[in-house]
Amino acid sequence: SSNSLYLFSITLFNHLPFFFIHTLTMEVGLRLLPYIISSKSNSNILIKSAVKKPNQTIPMDFCFLKTCNLCNKHLSQDKDIYMYRGDHGFCSIECRNRQIVLDDMKELEICTKKMVKSYRQCCSEARRETSLILEDIRMQRLKSNV
């Protein structure tokens, strides 16, 4: 249709190539239409037509690429959609970059917490070891004084 955006991909399944056309429409979000290769004819392409069910309602939870993943602005078919981590769509490069920075900050925070925890465990073990050594020295002094 005239209000659709088409993305093409190819993959192998059981050693046969499958062509996929991903369509993005205003009504339902991203859809997948398989184009299957057949070994019967010289052209080797058989088109499997899409079946559209009438009066089918799709919950908003399952709609893909409807709104920006960061600012929740409506994503238009007439404008570019900036993708990140496979399935996160953004209305602008700025929103996408902000999300990348936020994710990097979360990752850095997690790594920092792990490092601090590891350091505390290491220090705690070292303190225990030091106290055991000091206790041994005290015991040896007591024995030598007796």
C-alpha positions in Angstrom: 0.0 0.0 0.0 1.1 3.6 -0.3 1.3 4.1 3.4 3.8 1.3 4.0 7.5 1.1 4.5 9.3 -2.0 3.2 12.5 -3.6 4.6 14.0 -6.6 2.9 16.1 -9.4 4.4 17.1 -13.0 3.5 17.9 -16.0 5.7 18.5 -19.7 5.3 16.1 -22.4 6.6 16.7 -26.1 6.0 19.4 -25.0 3.5 16.8 -23.1 1.5 17.0 -19.3 1.2 13.9 -17.4 2.4 13.3 -13.8 1.5 11.4 -11.6 3.9 9.7 -8.3 3.4 9.0 -6.4 6.6 6.2 -3.9 6.2 5.5 -1.0 8.5 2.0 0.3 8.4 0.1 2.9 10.5 -2.6 0.4 11.5 -0.6 -2.5 12.8 3.1 -1.6 13.1 5.7 -4.1 11.7 4.5 -7.1 9.8 6.5 -10.0 8.2 5.6 -11.3 4.8 7.7 -14.3 3.7 8.7 -14.8 0.1 9.7 -18.4 -0.2 12.1 -19.8 -2.8 10.9 -22.9 -4.6 13.0 -25.4 -6.5 10.3 -26.3 -9.1 10.9 -23.7 -11.7 13.9 -21.9 -13.2 13.0 -18.6 -11.5 13.2 -20.4 -8.1 10.9 -17.8 -6.5 7.4 -18.5 -5.2 5.6 -15.7 -3.6 3.4 -16.6 -0.6 0.7 -14.0 -0.4 -0.2 -12.4 2.9 -3.6 -13.2 4.5 -5.3 -10.2 6.1 -7.9 -11.1 8.6 -10.9 -8.7 8.6 -11.8 -6.9 11.9 -8.7 -8.1 13.6 -7.8 -6.0 16.6 -4.2 -5.8 17.7 -3.5 -4.8 21.3 -1.3 -1.7 21.6 1.2 -3.7 23.6 2.1 -5.7 20.5 2.3 -2.8 18.1 5.9 -2.3 17.0 7.5 1.0 16.1 4.4 3.1 17.0 6.1 5.5 19.4 9.7 6.7 20.2 11.2 4.5 22.8 12.5 7.5 24.8 10.1 10.5 24.4 7.0 8.5 23.3 6.4 10.8 20.3 4.4 9.2 17.5 6.7 7.6 14.8 5.7 8.7 11.3 6.0 6.6 8.2 7.2 9.7 6.3 10.2 10.2 8.5 13.3 8.1 9.4 13.1 5.8 12.4 16.4 5.4 14.2 16.9 1.9 15.5 18.9 0.7 18.6 19.5 -2.7 20.0 17.4 -4.4 17.3 13.9 -3.5 18.3 14.0 0.0 19.9 12.8 2.7 17.5 13.5 6.4 18.0 12.1 9.5 16.4 15.5 11.3 16.1 19.2 10.7 16.3 19.2 12.8 19.5 16.7 10.5 21.3 18.6 7.5 20.1 21.9 9.0 21.4 20.3 9.9 24.7 19.2 6.3 25.2 22.7 5.0 24.3 24.2 7.4 27.0 21.5 6.3 29.5 22.3 2.6 28.8 26.0 3.3 29.1 25.5 5.1 32.4 23.5 2.1 33.8 26.2 -0.3 32.6 28.9 1.8 34.2 26.9 2.0 37.5 26.4 -1.8 37.5 30.2 -2.3 36.9 31.1 0.2 39.6 28.8 -1.5 42.1 30.4 -4.9 41.3 33.9 -3.4 41.7 33.1 -1.8 45.0 31.5 -5.0 46.3 34.5 -7.0 45.2 36.9 -4.5 46.9 34.9 -4.7 50.1 35.0 -8.5 50.1 38.7 -8.4 49.4 39.3 -5.9 52.2 37.1 -7.8 54.6 39.1 -11.0 53.9 42.4 -9.1 54.3 41.2 -7.7 57.6 40.3 -11.2 58.8 43.6 -12.5 57.7 45.4 -9.7 59.4 43.5 -10.2 62.7 44.4 -13.9 62.6 48.1 -13.1 62.1 48.0 -10.6 65.0 46.2 -13.2 67.2 48.9 -15.8 66.4 51.7 -13.2 67.2 50.0 -12.4 70.6 49.7 -16.1 71.4 53.3 -16.7 70.6 54.4 -13.8 72.8 52.2 -15.1 75.6 53.8 -18.6 75.3 57.3 -17.1 75.2 56.6 -15.0 78.3 55.4 -18.0 80.3 
